Amino acid sequence: MSPPARRYSLAALTVIELAPPEMVSCAAAAGYQHVGLRLIPATPDDRKHDVIGDTPTVRDIRQRLASEGVTVLDVEVFRLRPDTRVADFIPAIETAASLGATNLLTTGQDADLARLADRFAELCSIAARFGMSADLEFMGWTEIDSIGAACALLERADCVNGGLIVDALHFNRTSATLADLAAVPPHWLHFAQLCDAPATVPATMEDVIREARGARLMPGEGELDLTSLVKALPPQLPISVEIPNAELGRTLGAVDRARAALRATREVVASARPVIVSQTSSSGARAARSRAMTRRSTRSRSRRSRRLNAASSSPAAPARAAAISAAPTGAGSRSSAASCGRAARTRAA
């Protein structure tokens, strides 16, 4: 049986020039199953939309979701700063729930990590009331600036619905490794974000931010090792296609841009799949393989018989057999897990 098809979401930042209702229609027209919506502005320059509460815009979003057959994957962006009052997010979370969202995209921007962990736990508690997760995105210019810092915060907050987001660009720009990712408990991963970029890291943090917000590349057009990254992710993890590119936005319409991004992302994901041998090989090829296997089996049985006959005549044979039976299996073969995964796996056991 074939595994379920991977699902794709159109990230808000990819078509940020659109109003949220238009993002829903754009995602449907371009072939996505999901859409991400920005309910809370990320920067002072963001366009403001009346998307909190039972507003005409929210009703328009809800109507389009129903008619277009698209669902909301994540809403953004829930920034945890020193002056954040988590209770102030409740109207946005209620709106997200009313739209069927499953994930709250969260950033940690507080140097007081104890306070940050407490507030993240509070956010998770509120999200849990609505059946949602709170997912932490690590970025080089925030206090949670690495996959290790994100793991440490998740362990400290200790919430069953807490998670982290692997964004291909931030993964590369913060020097994360596939070994780091392998140590992350799979239940912390609820979706990932994919894009491409040049291999060279921008010289300044300002340039890193500028690239992240408006100069990402289509998968396959840059030099990031996306194939290895996708292989390291859980096979059915939803992929949010986040490719803001200001230059491309001036020359290509939102739907065409979203469609091209989805096509490029699917190609990268397809390249990461293991090769599956067809079950409809010709009868001649099957017969040839069967004959070869029979010959190898016959030779193997003959060699094994000769070894057993020789071994049985040796007075040391019983001692060797006893030693093999008594030997521990796998001793010294296990490597220690990274700290961000070990405690969580213990709790989940």
NORURKA-V996447 format. One record per pair of residues at least 4 apart in sequence whose ideal C-beta (glycine too) atoms are under 6 Angstrom apart, sorted by the first residue. I is the first residue (numbers start at 0). J is the second residue. Records with the same first field share a line. If there is no record, write none. Layout:
# NORURKA-V996447
I: J, J
This chain:
# NORURKA-V996447
3: 235
6: 32, 237
7: 31, 238, 261
8: 33, 35, 72, 237, 239
9: 13, 26, 31, 34, 257
10: 35, 239, 240, 241
11: 35, 36, 37
12: 241, 243
13: 241, 242, 243
14: 22, 25, 253, 257
17: 21, 22, 253
18: 48
19: 36, 48, 50, 60
20: 59, 60, 63
21: 25
22: 34
23: 34, 60, 63, 64, 67, 69
24: 63
25: 253, 254, 257
26: 31, 34, 69
27: 67, 69
28: 254
29: 254, 257, 258, 261
30: 261
33: 70, 72
34: 69, 71
35: 72, 73, 239
36: 71, 74
37: 75
38: 50, 74, 91
39: 76, 91
40: 45
41: 45, 76
48: 56
49: 54, 56
50: 56, 57
51: 90, 91, 94
63: 67
64: 69
70: 99
71: 98, 99, 100
73: 102, 104
74: 95, 100
75: 104
76: 104
77: 88, 103, 105
78: 106, 108
79: 83, 107, 109, 115, 118
80: 108, 109
81: 109
85: 118, 121, 122
88: 92
92: 125
95: 100
96: 129
101: 131
102: 132, 134, 189
103: 126, 131, 133
104: 134
105: 133, 135
106: 136, 141
107: 115, 142, 143
108: 141, 142
109: 114, 115, 142
110: 142
116: 152, 155, 156
119: 156
120: 156, 158
122: 133
123: 133, 158, 160, 161
126: 131, 133
127: 160
132: 160, 162, 189
133: 161
134: 162, 164, 189
135: 149, 163
136: 164
137: 143, 145, 146, 149
138: 169
139: 144, 172, 173, 207
140: 204, 208
143: 148, 149
144: 148
145: 173
146: 175, 179
149: 163
150: 339
153: 161
154: 342
156: 161
162: 187, 189
163: 187
165: 170, 191
166: 192
167: 193, 194, 223, 228
168: 172, 194, 196, 211
169: 173
170: 175
171: 223
172: 200, 207
175: 179
177: 231
180: 231
182: 336, 337, 339, 340
183: 187, 340
184: 340, 343, 344
185: 233
188: 233, 236
190: 237, 239
191: 232, 236, 238
192: 239, 241
193: 218, 238, 264
194: 215, 241, 242
195: 216, 218, 220, 221, 223
196: 216, 221, 223
197: 221, 222
198: 222
201: 206, 207, 210
202: 206
210: 214
212: 243
213: 243, 245
215: 242, 243, 244
216: 220, 221
217: 260, 263
218: 225, 263, 264, 267
219: 263, 267
225: 267
226: 270, 271
229: 268, 271
230: 271
232: 236
240: 260, 261, 264
242: 260
247: 251
251: 255, 256
280: 284, 285
310: 316
315: 319
336: 340, 341
340: 344
